[in-house]
Structures are given as structure tokens and as C-alpha cells.
Amino acid sequence: TYAEDLPIARRYWRHVFGRRLDCRAAVTVPDLRGVLAAVVAGAGFSVLPRYLCAAELASGALVELYAPEDPPINTAYLVQRPGSAVNPQVARVRDLLIGAGRAW
């Protein structure tokens, strides 16, 4: 895992199995790419975002242990640093992103 409190695994377990995950991480590295590399190297299993491990799943380097009918979603937020709205370039990019997002 990338954090000792297992945030991704806890969220996955609660959503998929409806119960609290009760375990500790055997290995913690500060980056999800490091977690991916550890699992590919045989260091155990983990919960990883599909975008990160799609190539390894496709190649057979990893296998999905369980395919839930209702997989959890990963919510993202469009954010900016406070006060940066006064920068016209930042405001323009933000407005373009918001406009494009409405059409998705």
C-alpha cells in the first residue's frame, strides 16, 4: 500500500464487501507505481486503480482476484490554490475545463 492506513483498500472493501477491512499492510511505499511494481514482483496483493494496472492485467503480469458487479468509483475534484483565480490565465483554463466538463 502507499499509506499505512490503507485508504484505497479500506474504501474498496467497504464498498464491495460491505464490511470494514481488518488487516495491516505488509509493505508501504510512498507511490502507487511502487505498489504496482511490488505486486508485479510477487510481494503480495493490493487494491489498485484500473488505469494504473491495465497494461499488466492485459499482459497477464497481474490477474484480477475478484471482479465486483458494482466496483467502487474514484471521485476526483477540480481544484486550484486559493487566490489563483485572479490570474487571468488560470481563470481561463478553469473556465474551459468547466465548460468542457459539462459536455462530457
N, C-alpha and C positions, 0 to 999 in steps of 0.2 A: 504494500500500500504506500501511498505518498504521504500519509499522515497517520499518526498512531491512533487517532480516534475513529479511523475508518469511515469517513463521511460518505464516500460513494457506495461502499459495500453496505453500510447501515441503511442508506436510502433504498438501495436495491432490495435488500432483504425485507424491509418493512413493506414496500410496495408489492413485491412479488409473492412473498410468503405470509404476509400479514402478521409478522412477529419480529421481535427485537433480535438482532444479531448479537450473540453472546460468545465472543471469542476475542483473541488478541492477534495482532499482526506478528508474523514471524520475522518479516523483513520490512523495513521502512526506508524508502528512498525519496528524495525531495521533488521528484518529477515523474509524471505518468509514463513518459517514454522509458524511464528507468525501470518502472514496474513492468511494463511490457517486455523489456529486454530480459528481466529476471524470470518472468514466466516462460518466455520462449527458451531460455537456458535450462529450464527444468526446476526452478526454485519453488514450485507450488502452483497455486491458482489465485486468481484475483477477479474482481469486477472491473471491467474496463469499458470505456465508451466505444461503440462500434466504429466510429470514424478513426479511432486510433489503431485498432487491431484488425480492420477489414482486410488488409493485404495478407496478414498472417493467417486469418481464417480461410481466405480464398486459396492460399498456397498449401494449406494443410499443416503449417507450422504450429497452429493452435486449433483446438476444437471447442465448440460451444458446449458446455456441460449441461445447460438447461435452456430451452427456448420458451420463455413465458408467453402465454396468449396475449397478455397486456403488459408489455415491457415499460419500465419507467421512462419518462421523458426527462430531458435535461433542459431546464429553464435557463435562458440567458437574458441579460439585461443590456440595453444600450445605455452606456454611462459616459460621463465626462467629469473632469475635475471642476470643482466649484470655481466660478469666476471666469471660466474659459469661454462662456457664451458671448462675452464682449469682443472676442476675437472674431472678425468677420469671416475668416477662412474656416474656423471651427464651426461657426453657426451655419455656414453654407453647407458644409459636409453633413452636419447633423440634420439639417432640413431635407437634403437629398436622400439620406438614409431613411428618414421617417416617411417621406413620400413614396420611396420605392417599397418600403415595408408594407405599406397599406395595400399595395397591388399584389402582394405575394399570395 
